[in-house]
Amino acid sequence: METQTPSAKLPDSLSKPYPLSELDIESYAGAGHVFLPGVLSPEDAGTCRGFIREAAENFGQKDLGPLETRDTYGRAFQQHMNLWRHDDRVRDFVLAKRFAGIAAGLMGVER
């Protein structure tokens, strides 16, 4: 794994559990998705958005060529696979305890 970024402290909220209700769990089980407001505060989302955007811009510095030389897909999307493997801050975000706890709780598993 190639990491090239300084470590950044994630918002404290990402190390704390997110309370799931029985309705959340039932909704997820029935529909395969659920809306969970407040997983990140607007301030924390802004902090994370900043370093994720920076990582994506740094990762995307490979020359993709001018838009007019790209195929339709290449003009519509700029895709970064496994960005978390190239940036410590994104890795810490993706693997945050809060997200893992939510996933485990919704699926009814220990971890």
C-alpha positions in Angstrom: 0.0 0.0 0.0 1.4 3.4 -1.0 0.5 6.2 1.4 1.7 9.6 0.7 -0.3 11.9 3.0 0.2 13.2 6.5 -2.1 11.6 9.1 -5.1 13.7 9.9 -7.2 13.4 13.0 -10.7 12.3 12.1 -13.7 13.9 13.9 -14.2 12.4 17.3 -17.7 11.4 16.3 -16.3 8.7 14.0 -14.9 6.8 16.9 -18.2 6.8 18.8 -21.2 4.5 18.3 -24.2 5.6 16.3 -27.5 4.6 18.1 -29.6 2.4 15.9 -33.3 1.9 16.7 -35.2 -1.3 16.1 -37.1 0.6 13.3 -33.7 1.3 11.6 -32.8 -2.3 11.7 -36.2 -3.5 10.5 -36.2 -0.9 7.7 -32.8 -2.1 6.6 -33.8 -5.8 6.7 -36.9 -5.1 4.7 -35.7 -2.6 2.1 -31.9 -3.2 2.0 -31.3 0.4 2.8 -32.1 2.9 5.5 -31.8 6.7 6.1 -29.7 7.4 9.2 -29.7 11.2 9.8 -26.8 12.6 11.8 -24.2 9.9 11.1 -21.9 12.9 10.5 -22.6 16.4 11.6 -22.5 19.0 8.8 -19.2 20.3 10.3 -17.6 16.8 10.4 -18.8 16.1 6.9 -17.1 19.3 5.7 -13.9 18.3 7.4 -13.9 14.9 5.8 -15.1 16.3 2.4 -12.0 18.5 2.4 -9.4 15.8 2.8 -11.3 13.3 0.6 -11.4 15.9 -2.2 -7.7 16.7 -1.8 -6.8 13.0 -1.9 -8.9 12.5 -5.1 -7.3 15.4 -6.8 -3.8 14.2 -5.9 -4.6 10.7 -7.0 -6.2 11.9 -10.2 -3.1 13.8 -11.3 -2.4 11.1 -13.9 -2.9 12.7 -17.2 -6.3 11.7 -18.5 -6.0 13.8 -21.5 -8.3 16.5 -22.7 -12.1 15.8 -22.4 -12.5 15.8 -26.2 -10.1 12.8 -26.5 -11.9 10.7 -23.9 -14.7 8.2 -24.6 -18.2 8.9 -23.4 -17.6 7.1 -20.1 -14.3 9.0 -19.6 -16.1 12.3 -20.2 -18.9 11.5 -17.8 -17.0 10.0 -14.8 -13.6 10.4 -13.2 -13.3 7.3 -11.1 -10.8 6.5 -8.3 -10.7 2.9 -7.3 -9.5 2.1 -3.7 -8.6 5.6 -2.9 -8.4 4.5 0.7 -5.3 2.5 -0.2 -3.4 5.6 -1.3 -4.3 8.1 1.4 -4.0 7.5 5.2 -6.8 10.0 5.9 -9.2 8.4 3.5 -8.3 4.9 4.9 -9.1 6.1 8.5 -12.4 7.6 7.3 -13.5 4.5 5.4 -12.5 2.1 8.3 -14.0 4.4 11.0 -15.5 2.5 14.0 -18.7 4.4 13.6 -19.4 3.1 10.1 -18.3 -0.5 11.0 -20.6 -0.4 14.0 -23.5 0.8 11.9 -23.0 -2.0 9.3 -22.6 -4.7 12.0 -25.8 -3.4 13.8 -27.9 -3.4 10.7 -26.7 -6.8 9.7 -27.2 -8.2 13.2 -23.6 -9.4 13.5 -21.0 -8.8 16.3 -18.5 -7.0 14.1 
